[in-house]
Structures are given as structure tokens and as C-alpha cells.
């Protein structure tokens, strides 16, 4: 018994000291907004483990197809130019700086002004457009908010905003490769927020996927010896999404992770979570993340393990957070009070990866005493419940509402029973599970009585029988 307790304490100490690292796109300093640095960060402490790319460094840049050096483009000084364009029935004159009645704006402001003009009046607006020539050969010339880690080839794929080009950092050599003259996205200018690519991940099939803010371009890129880039087109909303649309402007930004079943999981910048079926391109709204501090936008995401996802904010430096895909409840994971805010996070983990759990179970040692055997048996039963992917929350129950989360369960009908500890049936209900991540809510009047209860979930067809104890306060 003493030996078993010592083993448990050692396991707890090991978990407490475990670090979790990931790749992050950050600014030079904490709280900055120029997303041009790539770091490996320890999300449990908030510290930088390794600098992957420093925007001040000289890096060899090669063509991803030929392996030859990229020819650097000339960078001219800012200049003004004159042009006329018509939009919404209005004529706009872009004039040189010596024109009278001018207003100095940049191109994005001019286009925004054009779209906001009353279309009933044929206005002539004189503006000076300052054209800023971007040296696109620089690795992060226009900042980036989309990155994916290819564990198999030791690469970090990414795309700079508005340049519409796929690039990657070879982590073994430190060299950077561009897919030159190959369209990757359709952003027309820096202010074209809808078409910016801010979400990217390597899925369970080994391919990379990138998604525009508006959800109208899901792009697949293969990572083999002869890579292909394919625009798969627009996503569509699941019929049950109601007001939560994958195309909502309020959800622009965020990041994607992938699960072991072949789905993509999108976390939008405004905390909503969608599951995307790659084949059908249907996006199902799973809910909104709870428990995050005010002002914490969800811009970077990576899988820790199982149903746990770690998120970072591009706005907040208060810490890194973890949320559960089953409950969508978040908690702070970083111990430091100040971390690098990040436009993206990436690692090579897949959500609900059962292979990892199986490997961990095979390495466990069996206790030898009678007492420890009993404890181990109880622990194994709890692990079966976890593997079944059926959880009950909140526990304790305080508002007469119980939720059951079904994760990666076979489709079909399930019986849910509420029982007293004596085994007496209080009430029962049948649910139909047809989604890989489905949450069912129950309101039982009997739960207003304080005490201990059992919730049993069973399915004869799917050979499932799970019982959870709940406490009603």
C-alpha cells in the first residue's frame, strides 16, 4: 500500500512538472502587434523556449519547387499616383498631392470611404493615395496569423497576410521556402479582412488546410514530394447552427485544430467553436468557450491532449488558457502573469487521439497488493468512462440542470436513466446521437432535492454502459 501511494505521488509530481510547448507567432515584445516573430513557447510558464525566426536575422529563402534562391525584389520609396475609379455609382478621383481640397488617406481608407458614400448622389471625392510598396520577399513582410506544424517533415507552414502565398520554415535547416507564383487565397489588399487567411492546421490525413475569415475559401495543400494547392470552395452552415454562422463577420480571426477522426475544429476570435467535415464542407456550431477573462480574443489554438485545447489571445497578455472540447469550459494554464500575446499557435497533436492513450496505458505498472488491486480496478473503470467519451457536468449540480457530453460515440439511440443510489429509477429519457461531438441537456424536477444520484447511459446496439455519480447541492 505504501509503495502504491508513493507511486501515485510520483505520478502527480511528474504531471505537475510536465511542460507543454508549441509554436507561436508573436511580436518582438509582449503586447506588440507586428506578428513577425516565431517562437517555441512553454505555455505552462509563458516563457520562450527557443527562437525559431527573428525578423532581424538574415535567412536563406528558396523556391519550394526548384530549391533555388528567391530573387529579391526592389523596394521603392512611397509615392503617389493619380487614378479614377467608380464604385456604387460614385466616381472617385485619386489625385496627386498638389490637388486642392484633398484628403490624405491610404488605399484602404479610400476604398472604405467609397463604399460608405450615399449611392443616390454622384460624388466626386479627391484623395491622395499613398501607395506603400511591400517588399514581399521578406518572410513576414505583412505579418501573419496562420501557421501549421508538419511533424512528419519538421516544417512550419504559414502565409503572410495579403500576399496570397504559401510558405514554410524548414526547422532542420532554418531555411524558408516559398511557393512562388502560386495562388494561395484571394485577398485583394491589406484591408480585405474577409479574404485574409488566419486559420491553418495539418489534419489527420497529413494534408494542410487553411481557411479565410469569411469561410468562403477552404484551401488544401499536400505536404508530399509533389505538393498540390487546391481551393475546395466555401463552407456551409449546419442546419442547427441558428444565429451562429461560419460566415459571421464577428468571428473573423481565430485558429484551427484537427481531430483524429478527420475533422477540422475552428475556434473563432470571438470564442465560438465549429466542427468542420472536410468532405461535406459543413460547419456545425458546438458552442462558445466559457470562463475566459474580458478582452481575451481567441486567436491561437493547439491541442494539448484528448479533448483539451490550449488557446492564446492576440490582444491579451494575461496568460494562456485551456478549454475542454466536451464542456467548452476554460481555465488558465500558464503560471506567469505576463505572456506573449500571439496571433497563432501550432503543434502536431490531434484531438481525441486514442492511440496516445493506449500507449500510455501499456506503460503502466500493475500494483501487487490486494488493497492496491482494488484501487487500480476503480481507476481502470474511470478510464473506461473517459475512453467512452461520455461525461456529465456540472458536478456538483446546483441549478437543476445536467448536461451530458457525447464525444466520438457511434450514432444511434441511447437510454439515459437518473437513479437513486439505491438503484431506484427516478426518470429516464431516450436521446438520438448523430454527431461526433454532441451535448444533451436535461432538466429534472427531482434534482431540486439535495443528495447523491447516479446517471446511467446505455445502448444495447452500441454496447455502451456508463454510470456516473452526481451530487446535487
C-alpha positions as CSV (number, residue, x, y, z in Angstrom):
1,X,0.0,0.0,0.0
2,X,2.8,2.4,0.9
3,X,4.6,1.6,-2.3
4,X,1.4,2.2,-4.3
5,X,0.8,5.6,-2.6
6,X,4.4,6.6,-3.3
7,X,3.9,5.7,-7.0
8,X,0.8,7.9,-7.1
9,X,2.6,10.8,-5.5
10,X,5.4,10.4,-8.1
11,X,2.9,10.4,-10.9
12,X,1.3,13.6,-9.6
13,X,4.6,15.3,-9.2
14,X,5.5,14.3,-12.8
15,X,2.2,15.8,-14.1
16,X,2.8,18.9,-12.1
17,X,6.2,19.4,-13.6
18,X,5.2,18.5,-17.2
19,X,5.7,21.3,-19.7
20,X,3.7,21.8,-22.8
21,X,5.3,23.6,-25.7
22,X,4.0,25.0,-29.0
23,X,5.0,27.3,-31.8
24,X,3.6,30.9,-31.6
25,X,3.6,33.9,-34.0
26,X,4.3,36.9,-31.8
27,X,5.6,40.5,-31.9
28,X,9.1,41.4,-30.8
29,X,7.8,42.4,-27.4
30,X,4.9,41.3,-25.2
31,X,1.7,43.3,-26.1
32,X,3.0,44.2,-29.6
33,X,1.0,43.9,-32.8
34,X,3.6,43.2,-35.5
35,X,3.2,39.4,-36.0
36,X,6.7,38.7,-37.5
37,X,8.5,36.6,-34.9
38,X,8.2,32.8,-34.4
39,X,8.9,31.3,-31.0
40,X,8.6,28.0,-29.3
41,X,6.9,28.8,-26.1
42,X,6.2,26.9,-22.9
43,X,2.5,27.5,-22.3
44,X,2.7,26.3,-18.7
45,X,5.2,29.1,-17.8
46,X,4.7,31.6,-20.6
47,X,8.5,31.6,-21.3
48,X,10.2,31.4,-24.6
49,X,12.0,28.0,-25.1
50,X,13.6,28.8,-28.4
51,X,13.5,31.5,-31.1
52,X,12.6,29.9,-34.4
53,X,12.6,33.0,-36.6
54,X,13.8,36.5,-35.7
55,X,12.7,39.3,-38.1
56,X,16.1,41.0,-37.8
57,X,18.0,37.9,-38.9
58,X,19.2,37.2,-42.4
59,X,17.6,33.9,-43.6
60,X,18.2,32.0,-46.8
61,X,15.0,32.0,-48.9
62,X,14.4,29.3,-51.5
63,X,11.8,28.3,-54.1
64,X,9.8,25.4,-52.7
65,X,9.6,23.7,-56.2
66,X,13.2,24.3,-57.5
67,X,15.2,24.8,-54.3
68,X,16.8,27.8,-56.0
69,X,17.3,31.1,-54.2
70,X,14.4,33.7,-54.4
71,X,15.4,36.8,-56.4
72,X,14.9,39.8,-54.1
73,X,12.5,42.5,-55.3
74,X,13.4,46.2,-55.3
75,X,11.7,48.3,-52.7
76,X,10.9,51.8,-53.9
77,X,10.0,54.8,-51.7
78,X,6.4,55.5,-51.1
79,X,4.9,57.5,-53.9
80,X,1.5,59.0,-55.0
81,X,-0.3,58.3,-58.2
82,X,-3.4,59.5,-59.9
83,X,-6.3,57.3,-61.0
84,X,-10.1,57.3,-61.2
85,X,-12.4,54.5,-60.2
86,X,-16.2,54.1,-59.9
87,X,-18.0,52.1,-57.2
88,X,-21.6,52.1,-56.1
89,X,-22.4,54.6,-58.8
90,X,-19.9,57.1,-57.5
91,X,-16.8,58.4,-59.3
92,X,-13.6,58.7,-57.2
93,X,-10.6,60.7,-58.3
94,X,-7.3,59.7,-56.7
95,X,-5.2,62.8,-57.3
96,X,-1.6,63.9,-56.7
97,X,-0.7,65.7,-53.5
98,X,-0.8,69.2,-55.0
99,X,-4.5,69.0,-55.8
100,X,-6.9,71.3,-53.9
101,X,-9.5,70.1,-51.4
102,X,-7.6,66.9,-50.9
103,X,-7.7,64.5,-48.0
104,X,-4.7,62.3,-47.4
105,X,-5.6,58.7,-46.8
106,X,-4.2,55.4,-47.7
107,X,-5.8,53.0,-50.2
108,X,-7.8,51.0,-47.7
109,X,-9.3,54.2,-46.3
110,X,-10.2,55.4,-49.8
111,X,-12.0,52.1,-50.6
112,X,-13.8,52.2,-47.3
113,X,-14.9,55.8,-48.0
114,X,-16.1,54.8,-51.4
115,X,-18.3,52.0,-50.0
116,X,-19.8,54.3,-47.4
117,X,-20.9,57.1,-49.8
118,X,-24.6,57.6,-50.3
119,X,-25.3,56.0,-53.7
120,X,-28.1,58.5,-54.5
121,X,-25.5,61.3,-55.1
122,X,-22.8,61.2,-57.7
123,X,-20.0,62.5,-55.6
124,X,-16.5,63.4,-56.8
125,X,-14.0,62.8,-54.0
126,X,-10.4,64.0,-54.3
127,X,-8.0,61.9,-52.2
128,X,-4.2,61.4,-52.2
129,X,-3.5,57.6,-52.2
130,X,-0.1,56.8,-50.6
131,X,0.9,53.5,-52.2
132,X,3.2,51.5,-50.0
133,X,5.3,49.1,-51.9
134,X,5.8,46.0,-49.9
135,X,9.0,44.0,-50.2
136,X,7.2,40.7,-50.4
137,X,10.4,38.6,-50.4
138,X,10.7,39.2,-46.6
139,X,9.4,36.1,-44.8
140,X,6.8,38.0,-42.7
141,X,6.6,41.2,-44.7
142,X,2.9,41.8,-43.9
143,X,2.5,39.9,-40.6
144,X,1.0,36.5,-40.3
145,X,-1.8,34.9,-38.3
146,X,-1.9,31.4,-39.8
147,X,0.6,28.6,-39.1
148,X,0.6,24.8,-39.0
149,X,3.2,22.4,-37.7
150,X,4.1,19.5,-40.0
151,X,5.5,16.9,-37.6
152,X,6.4,14.4,-40.3
153,X,8.6,16.8,-42.3
154,X,9.6,19.1,-39.4
155,X,8.2,22.2,-41.1
156,X,6.2,25.2,-40.1
157,X,3.8,26.2,-42.9
158,X,2.4,29.7,-42.9
159,X,1.1,32.5,-45.1
160,X,1.6,36.3,-44.8
161,X,-1.5,38.5,-44.9
162,X,-2.5,39.8,-48.3
163,X,0.4,38.3,-50.2
164,X,-1.6,35.1,-51.0
165,X,1.4,32.8,-50.9
166,X,2.1,29.5,-49.1
167,X,5.5,29.4,-47.3
168,X,7.2,27.2,-44.8
169,X,10.2,27.2,-42.4
170,X,12.3,24.1,-42.5
171,X,13.0,23.5,-38.8
172,X,16.0,21.3,-39.5
173,X,18.0,23.8,-41.7
174,X,16.4,27.1,-40.7
175,X,15.8,27.9,-44.4
176,X,12.5,29.3,-45.6
177,X,10.7,28.2,-48.8
178,X,8.1,30.0,-50.9
179,X,5.6,28.6,-53.4
180,X,6.3,31.4,-55.8
181,X,3.7,32.5,-58.4
182,X,1.1,30.0,-57.0
183,X,-2.1,31.5,-55.8
184,X,-2.9,30.8,-52.1
185,X,-6.0,32.8,-51.2
186,X,-7.7,35.8,-52.8
187,X,-7.0,38.8,-50.5
188,X,-7.0,41.9,-52.7
189,X,-5.4,44.4,-50.3
190,X,-4.5,44.7,-46.7
191,X,-7.9,45.9,-45.6
192,X,-9.7,43.0,-47.3
193,X,-10.5,41.3,-43.9
194,X,-12.9,38.8,-45.3
195,X,-10.4,37.1,-47.6
196,X,-7.4,37.1,-45.2
197,X,-6.3,33.6,-44.1
198,X,-5.9,33.4,-40.3
199,X,-6.6,29.7,-39.7
200,X,-4.3,26.8,-40.6
201,X,-3.6,23.2,-39.4
202,X,-2.2,19.9,-40.5
203,X,-5.1,17.4,-40.3
204,X,-5.1,13.6,-39.6
205,X,-4.7,12.8,-43.3
206,X,-1.3,14.6,-43.3
207,X,-2.6,17.4,-45.5
208,X,-2.7,21.0,-44.6
209,X,-5.8,23.1,-44.5
210,X,-6.2,26.9,-44.5
211,X,-9.4,28.9,-44.1
212,X,-10.3,32.5,-44.9
213,X,-12.0,34.7,-42.3
214,X,-15.4,34.6,-44.1
215,X,-15.3,30.8,-44.6
216,X,-15.6,31.1,-48.4
217,X,-12.3,29.5,-49.2
218,X,-11.1,26.3,-47.6
219,X,-7.7,25.6,-49.1
220,X,-6.0,22.2,-49.0
221,X,-2.2,21.8,-49.5
222,X,-0.4,18.5,-49.6
223,X,2.9,18.1,-47.9
224,X,4.4,15.3,-50.0
225,X,7.2,15.4,-52.6
226,X,4.9,16.9,-55.2
227,X,2.7,19.3,-53.3
228,X,-0.6,20.5,-54.7
229,X,-2.7,23.5,-53.6
230,X,-6.4,23.2,-54.1
231,X,-9.2,25.7,-53.2
232,X,-12.1,23.4,-52.1
233,X,-14.5,26.3,-52.0
234,X,-16.9,27.7,-49.4
235,X,-18.1,26.1,-46.2
236,X,-21.9,25.8,-45.5
237,X,-23.6,26.1,-42.1
238,X,-25.2,23.1,-40.4
239,X,-28.9,23.4,-40.3
240,X,-28.8,23.5,-36.5
241,X,-26.4,26.5,-36.3
242,X,-29.2,29.0,-36.0
243,X,-27.7,32.5,-35.5
244,X,-24.1,31.2,-35.3
245,X,-22.9,31.2,-38.8
246,X,-19.5,30.2,-40.0
247,X,-19.5,33.3,-42.2
248,X,-20.2,35.8,-39.4
249,X,-18.0,38.8,-39.5
250,X,-17.9,38.8,-35.7
251,X,-16.0,35.5,-35.9
252,X,-13.2,36.7,-38.2
253,X,-9.8,35.5,-37.0
254,X,-9.1,32.6,-34.7
255,X,-7.4,29.3,-35.5
256,X,-8.0,25.7,-36.4
257,X,-7.0,22.4,-34.8
258,X,-7.8,18.9,-36.1
259,X,-9.1,15.7,-34.5
260,X,-8.2,12.0,-35.0
261,X,-11.5,11.3,-36.8
262,X,-10.6,13.6,-39.8
263,X,-12.5,16.7,-38.8
264,X,-11.3,20.3,-38.5
265,X,-12.2,22.3,-35.4
266,X,-12.4,26.0,-35.8
267,X,-12.0,28.4,-32.8
268,X,-13.1,31.9,-34.0
269,X,-11.7,35.0,-32.5
270,X,-15.0,35.6,-30.6
271,X,-14.8,32.3,-28.8
272,X,-17.2,30.2,-30.9
273,X,-16.2,26.6,-31.8
274,X,-17.2,24.9,-35.0
275,X,-16.6,21.3,-36.2
276,X,-15.9,21.1,-40.0
277,X,-16.4,18.0,-42.0
278,X,-13.8,18.2,-44.7
279,X,-15.7,16.0,-47.2
280,X,-19.1,17.8,-47.0
281,X,-17.6,21.2,-46.0
282,X,-20.4,21.6,-43.5
283,X,-19.6,23.5,-40.3
284,X,-21.5,22.6,-37.1
285,X,-21.6,25.1,-34.2
286,X,-20.6,23.3,-31.0
287,X,-21.0,26.3,-28.6
288,X,-19.0,29.2,-27.1
289,X,-16.0,28.9,-24.8
290,X,-16.8,29.9,-21.2
291,X,-14.6,31.1,-18.4
292,X,-12.2,33.4,-20.3
293,X,-11.3,36.9,-19.0
294,X,-12.8,40.0,-20.5
295,X,-10.9,41.2,-23.6
296,X,-9.4,37.8,-24.3
297,X,-9.9,37.2,-28.0
298,X,-9.2,33.6,-29.1
299,X,-6.6,33.8,-31.9
300,X,-4.3,30.9,-31.5
301,X,-5.2,27.2,-30.7
302,X,-3.4,23.9,-30.4
303,X,-4.3,20.5,-28.9
304,X,-2.8,19.6,-25.6
305,X,-4.2,16.0,-25.5
306,X,-7.5,14.3,-25.7
307,X,-10.3,16.9,-25.6
308,X,-8.0,19.6,-24.2
309,X,-7.2,22.6,-26.4
310,X,-4.8,25.5,-25.4
311,X,-5.6,29.0,-26.7
312,X,-3.8,32.3,-26.9
313,X,-5.0,35.8,-27.5
314,X,-3.5,38.4,-29.9
315,X,-4.9,41.1,-27.6
316,X,-4.3,39.9,-24.1
317,X,-1.0,39.0,-22.3
318,X,-2.7,37.7,-19.1
319,X,-1.9,34.1,-19.9
320,X,-2.5,31.0,-21.9
321,X,-5.8,29.1,-21.3
322,X,-7.0,25.6,-21.8
323,X,-10.6,24.5,-22.6
324,X,-12.3,21.2,-23.0
325,X,-14.0,20.4,-26.3
326,X,-16.6,18.4,-24.4
327,X,-17.7,21.1,-22.0
328,X,-16.2,24.3,-23.6
329,X,-15.1,25.3,-20.1
330,X,-11.8,27.2,-19.9
331,X,-9.1,27.5,-17.2
332,X,-5.8,29.3,-17.0
333,X,-2.8,27.1,-17.7
334,X,0.2,29.5,-17.6
335,X,1.7,30.2,-14.2
336,X,3.3,33.6,-15.1
337,X,1.3,36.8,-15.0
338,X,2.5,38.1,-18.4
339,X,2.9,36.1,-21.6
340,X,3.5,36.8,-25.3
341,X,0.2,37.5,-26.9
342,X,0.1,35.5,-30.2
343,X,-1.7,35.7,-33.5
344,X,-1.4,31.9,-33.8
345,X,-0.4,28.7,-32.0
346,X,0.6,25.3,-33.5
347,X,1.8,21.8,-32.6
348,X,1.4,18.4,-34.1
349,X,-1.3,16.9,-31.7
350,X,-4.7,15.7,-32.8
351,X,-7.8,16.0,-30.6
352,X,-9.3,12.7,-29.3
353,X,-6.2,10.7,-30.4
354,X,-6.8,7.4,-28.7
355,X,-3.5,5.9,-29.9
356,X,-1.7,8.1,-27.4
357,X,-3.9,7.0,-24.5
358,X,-3.4,3.3,-25.5
359,X,0.4,3.8,-25.5
360,X,0.3,5.4,-22.0
361,X,-1.9,2.6,-20.6
362,X,0.6,-0.1,-21.9
363,X,3.4,1.6,-19.9
364,X,1.6,1.5,-16.6
365,X,2.8,-0.9,-13.9
366,X,0.3,-3.1,-12.0
367,X,0.1,-2.9,-8.1
368,X,0.7,-6.2,-6.4
369,X,-1.2,-5.9,-3.1
370,X,-4.8,-6.7,-2.6
371,X,-5.7,-3.2,-1.5
372,X,-3.8,-1.6,-4.4
373,X,-5.5,-4.0,-6.8
374,X,-8.9,-2.7,-5.6
375,X,-7.8,0.9,-6.1
376,X,-6.3,0.1,-9.5
377,X,-9.6,-1.6,-10.6
378,X,-11.5,1.6,-9.7
379,X,-9.0,3.7,-11.6
380,X,-9.4,1.5,-14.6
381,X,-13.2,1.8,-14.5
382,X,-12.8,5.6,-14.5
383,X,-10.5,5.4,-17.5
384,X,-13.1,3.3,-19.4
385,X,-15.6,6.1,-18.8
386,X,-13.1,8.6,-20.2
387,X,-12.4,6.4,-23.2
388,X,-16.1,6.1,-23.9
389,X,-16.2,9.8,-24.2
390,X,-19.3,10.3,-22.2
391,X,-19.1,12.9,-19.4
392,X,-21.6,14.5,-17.1
393,X,-21.4,18.1,-15.9
394,X,-21.7,20.3,-13.9
395,X,-20.9,18.2,-10.8
396,X,-22.0,19.1,-8.2
397,X,-25.3,20.2,-9.6
398,X,-26.8,23.5,-8.2
399,X,-29.4,24.7,-10.7
400,X,-31.4,21.5,-11.6
401,X,-29.7,21.2,-15.0
402,X,-27.5,18.3,-16.0
403,X,-25.6,18.1,-19.3
404,X,-24.2,15.0,-21.0
405,X,-21.4,15.3,-23.5
406,X,-21.1,12.6,-26.1
407,X,-17.7,12.6,-27.8
408,X,-16.9,10.3,-30.7
409,X,-19.8,8.0,-29.9
410,X,-21.3,5.7,-32.5
411,X,-24.5,7.1,-34.0
412,X,-27.8,5.7,-32.6
413,X,-30.3,5.8,-29.7
414,X,-29.1,5.9,-26.1
415,X,-31.0,5.4,-22.9
416,X,-30.3,7.9,-20.1
417,X,-31.5,7.0,-16.6
418,X,-31.5,9.0,-13.4
419,X,-31.3,6.7,-10.3
420,X,-31.1,7.0,-6.6
421,X,-28.0,5.4,-5.1
422,X,-30.3,2.5,-4.0
423,X,-30.9,1.8,-7.7
424,X,-34.5,3.0,-7.8
425,X,-35.3,4.7,-11.1
426,X,-36.3,8.4,-10.8
427,X,-36.8,9.2,-14.5
428,X,-35.5,8.1,-17.9
429,X,-35.1,9.6,-21.4
430,X,-34.0,8.5,-24.8
431,X,-31.6,10.5,-26.9
432,X,-30.5,10.2,-30.5
433,X,-26.8,10.7,-31.1
434,X,-25.9,11.7,-34.7
435,X,-22.8,13.9,-34.2
436,X,-19.2,13.2,-33.1
437,X,-19.5,16.0,-30.5
438,X,-23.0,16.3,-29.1
439,X,-24.2,17.8,-25.9
440,X,-27.6,16.9,-24.4
441,X,-29.2,19.0,-21.6
442,X,-31.7,17.7,-19.0
443,X,-33.9,19.4,-16.5
444,X,-35.2,17.0,-13.9
445,X,-37.5,18.4,-11.2
446,X,-36.3,15.8,-8.8
447,X,-32.8,17.3,-8.9
448,X,-34.1,20.1,-6.7
449,X,-33.9,17.6,-3.8
450,X,-30.4,17.6,-2.4
451,X,-28.5,14.3,-2.4
452,X,-26.4,11.8,-4.4
453,X,-27.7,10.3,-7.7
454,X,-26.5,8.1,-10.5
455,X,-26.8,8.8,-14.2
456,X,-26.6,5.8,-16.4
457,X,-26.1,5.9,-20.2
458,X,-26.6,2.7,-22.1
459,X,-27.1,1.5,-25.7
460,X,-27.6,-2.2,-26.5
461,X,-26.8,-1.6,-30.2
462,X,-23.5,0.2,-29.5
463,X,-22.6,-1.9,-26.4
464,X,-22.2,1.2,-24.2
465,X,-23.0,1.2,-20.5
466,X,-21.6,4.1,-18.4
467,X,-22.6,5.2,-14.9
468,X,-21.6,8.4,-13.3
469,X,-22.3,9.6,-9.8
470,X,-23.5,13.2,-9.3
471,X,-24.0,15.3,-6.3
472,X,-27.0,17.7,-6.0
473,X,-26.5,20.7,-3.8
